[in-house]
Amino acid sequence: PDSTLEEDFFVRTADKLVPVEVKARNGRAKSLRTLVASKKYDDIAFGVKFAHANVGADEETGIVTFPHFCLFKLREYLKTRE
């Protein structure tokens, strides 16, 4: 059920809603994966995870990962996805 989903925050672009999760380690992002995969939320096409990890993109799950220190670049990154 959706009542167990929790997300750190969302960012709205002109046509997308982007869920953003911040992890202390590079752990699984169950809620983020569920939101991106769900057909229930048409305006969510991908998610962003900030973690103690390298940059990466998982085409299968639709999750892009960035190291914590790149958080200040989120707005710039989202502009490239429009």
Secondary structure, 3 states (H helix, E strand, C coil): CHHHCCCCEEEECCCCEEEEEECCCCCCCHHHHHHHHCCCCCCCCCEEEEECCCCEEECCCCEEEEEHHHHHHHHHHHHHCC
